[in-house]
Amino acid sequence: MNVTNFHIGLVGPLPPPSGGMANQTRQLAQLLRDEGVTVEVIQVNKPYSPQWVGRFKGIRAIFRLIAYIAQLWQAANRVQLFHVMANSGWSWHLFTAPVIWVGKLKSVPVIINYRGGEAEAFFDKSFFWVKPSLDRTTEIIVPSGFLESVFNKRGYTSRIVPNIIDLSRFSPKEVSDHSSLQQKDVINILTARNLEPIYGNATVLRAFKLVKEEAPAAHLIIAGSGFEEEFLKKLAKDLAIDNSVTFTGRIDNKNMPALYQSADIMVNGSLVDNMPISILEALACGIPIVTTNVGGIPQLVEHEKTALLVGAKDYVAMADALLTFINEESKRIKIRENGLKSIKQYTWLNVKDRLLPIYQETIK
């Protein structure tokens, strides 16, 4: 497929901060450019200009929105389509809806790349306001069957284009590093989600307390930042596990591969979710995963095959699953190997065969 004449307006956040969507936006822009596509990135989280505006919450939102719409309007004179990295909540209203309406006014097709595990709740609450924009969208693409079903329930057809993992950056440990966990002086258990209620970090801490009682060598690494940080640190202290828990703060994306390399097990406590990039990265690094079974996660990993799945907030089951990986080496190795095989479907080589034909159909 000849894509060298494509001119795409890619709309989304860019690092910093290094969140999942920001990293996917930056990565997709580069991969498309490597294919010969002309990519114009319209950044939704650009620094405030002038900088002093950032000190005033209401005013800064207006300044950013005006500048953003002006950039969209100008880009619409050049690009053949807009590809929007979309999410729920105010992100939809402030960043996604304006693209759709600018595209409609300027006769530029718009592809909505919808993400986020809170879509169902957002639609239940705000669909009256969302529907007019969705009706004017050219194509809807989603990274999972979970979100496909959410849109289907509302009468919209979507196509699955998975998230992308860069196997040149995220790769498994050397085989020699996979000695029995029971023989290790320190067993590193990693969770790499923002410190917000929806990611269930409190459940992870309660589970870790039970793990620590059975496996004294266990150590929990919590990599991320958010407004729950002080609450979670207090909880760790109240559970008397604070000496065995490290809060790293936010980790830049460039340092994430090394973080996974230091881990023996990954745990994810999400209460709602779609297709967590952190799970893809852990699979690619050969890290066995314990995760809740919410949202699109069961379509990303399979219980007892590529991960161990537990119910949301069930810290007892989570602790049992973590101890299974610590105590049953054969199961840990088998699930790790299955995970490494499954991750290949998320490489650019496979994903582009789904995405580029959609571009071609849309531009015609």
C-alpha positions, 0 to 999 in steps of 0.5 A: 500500500502506497501511503507516502502521499497521506497527510494525517492530522494526529490529535492527542497528548504528548509527554510530559507527562508520560501517560499511556495515551501520550506515549501512544500518540508520540509512538504512532506519529513516529511509526507513521512517519517511518512509513512515509506518511506526513504527520502533523501532530496537534497537541492537546496538552501544549504548554500554556502561552503566555506561561502566566495563564497557567496560574489561573484555572478558568482563564487557562482553559479558555486560552488553551481551547481558543489556541487549540481550535485555531490550530485545528482550523489551520491544520484542516486546510492541509491534512486529508484526515484527522485521527483523534486519540479520544477519551471520556469526560472533559477530554471528550468535550474540550478536545475531541468534539471540537475536532469533529465539528471543525472537520465537519465545517471544513469537509475533513474526515475524522477518525475517532480512536476511542480509549479508556475503560470509563466509556460505559459510565461516561456514555450513561451520564453524558450521551445526550451531549456526546451523540451529536458529535459521534453522529458526525464522525467518519470512523470509530476505531477502538483498541479492544473488543470491550470498547467495541461492545460499548459502542455497539450497544449505542448503535455505532459500528467500530473497528478494532485497532490494537495498541502498539508495543515496541519490542525493540524497547521492551524485551524479556530478561535473560533466561539466567535471570529466571531462577526460583523466586523462593531462592531470591533475597528480594522478590520485586512485585511491581505495579505501574499505574497512576495513584488514582482510585480507579487503579485500585492501588489500595487493593494491591497494598492490602494484598501485599500485606498478606503476601509479605506474611507468607513470603518475607522477601517480597518487596512492592514497587509502586511506580506512578504519581497522583492525588492518592499518594499520601493516602496510599503511603499512610495505608502502607504505614497502617498495614505495617508494610511501609518498610517493604514498599517503595513509591518511585513517583512518576517514571519517564517512559524512557526508564520504563523498560529498566523498571520492568527488568527489575521486576519479578511479578507485575500486579494491576488492581484496576477497578475499571480499565480498557487495554492497559499499556502497562500490561502490554509492556510487562508481557513483552518483558516476560513479567508474569502478571496478576491483574483484575478482570475488569473492562477489556483486560480479559480480552487482553490476557487469558486467565491461567494462560497469559496471566492470573485474573482476580476480581476487582477489590478482591485482595485475598484472591490477588494475594493468593495469585501472587503467592502462586507465582512465587511458589509454583515456578513451573506455572510462572514460567509457562504463563510467562512464555505464553505471554511472550507469544501473545504480545506479537499481535500488538507489534506495528507490523501487525497493527499497521495492516489494520490501520493503514487500510482504514486511512486509505478508505477514509481518504478516498 
